[in-house]
Structures are given as C-alpha cells and as structure tokens.
Amino acid sequence: MARFFIEVPHEEERVACARAIQTLQKTGSHFLTHADYGCLDGVHKAWIIVEVENKEIARAILPTEYRFQAKIVQLNKFSLEEIDEIVNHHS
C-alpha cells in the first residue's frame, strides 16, 4: 500500500473551523477522526496520513465538500543507497 499525506484547508473563521472538524469527525472514518489541525496556530487546515492503494482512493476518503480543494501527496522513503545511486548517476 502507498502512503498519502492529505491536507484539507478550510476558511479562517472560528465557526468554519468548528464545522470542518465536525464534518470530518462525523464521517466515522478512522482516518478522519484522527486528523490533526493547525487552527489554534492560525493555520486553518487538517492533516491526515493514510495508507491506501492510490491517490483516487485517498481523495475518496474525504467528504464531498473537501475532496477537490484537498492537496494529496504520495509519501516516499529512500534508503541511503538509493540516494547515493541517484547522486552518482548525475555526477
């Protein structure tokens, strides 16, 4: 399975934060009920990391009103050997 970082922005007003959190919590999805939020630090976004088969499935986890504004990034890890090979190939 691939890992994806999902960033879900919402409006800055206090009630918008509460509604976004409420919407994500009420989905009942394990992924969404464990989201992290930056609202108290002035960053009005939720962050979620999921392990699913592809980006489309990651997007489908979100409630409809947040699907198209969310930023979804596939996460990767690299071994030191892989990085050395890339650097050596381009040197």
N, C-alpha and C positions, 0 to 999 in steps of 0.2 A: 504494500500500500504506500501511496505517496503522502507526504505531509504538506499541508497548506496553511498559510497564515492568512486569516481573513480580517480585514479592517473595515468596520462599519461606522461611517460618520453619521452624525445627526445634528440638528440645529442646537445653537448655544443656549437657548432659554432654559431655565430650570425645569419648567413643565415638559419641554421637549426631551430633556434627559430622562425624566421620570417615565414618560411614555415609551421611549426607546427601550429602557430597561424592562419596563412592564411587558412590552411586546415580546422581547426576547425570552424573558422568564416564563411567560405563559405558553410558549410553544411546547414546553415539556421536554425539548431535546436536551439530552445530556450535554452536548456541545455548547448550546446557547445558554443554558443555566449556569455554566461555568465560565462565562465570558468575563474579561477584565475591562474596566472602564477608566478613562482618564478625566472624567468630568470635574472631579474635585481639584484637579490641577489645571483646569482651563482647556483641556484637550478633549473635545466632545466626540469621542469615538469609543467603540467597543472593539476588543481584540479577541480573537478566537483562534486556536490551533486545532486542526482536525486531521485525522488520518483516514483518507478515503481514496477511491480508485482514480479520480480525475477532477479537474477544475470545475467541470459542469456539476458534478455531484456535490462538491464543496459549495457552489453557489446555490444549489437547490435546498441546502440545509436552512438557508435564511428565509425569513418571512418575505412575502412578495414585495412589500414596500421598501425593503432594503437590498434586494438582490442586484439591482442594476447600478446602484451607487457604491456598492462594496468593492473594495480592492482585494483581489485574491492573488497570492504569490505562492508558488511552489517552493518549498524549503528543501535545501540540499546540504549534505555534509560532504566534505572532501578529506581524504587522507593526505598526509604529508607527501606520500609517494605520488599520488595523482597530481598534486600541485607542482612537485618537482618536475614531473614529466611534462606538464604544460609549459613551465618556465623554460626548461631545457629545449623543448621543441621550438620555442620562439626566440631563442638566444642566438 
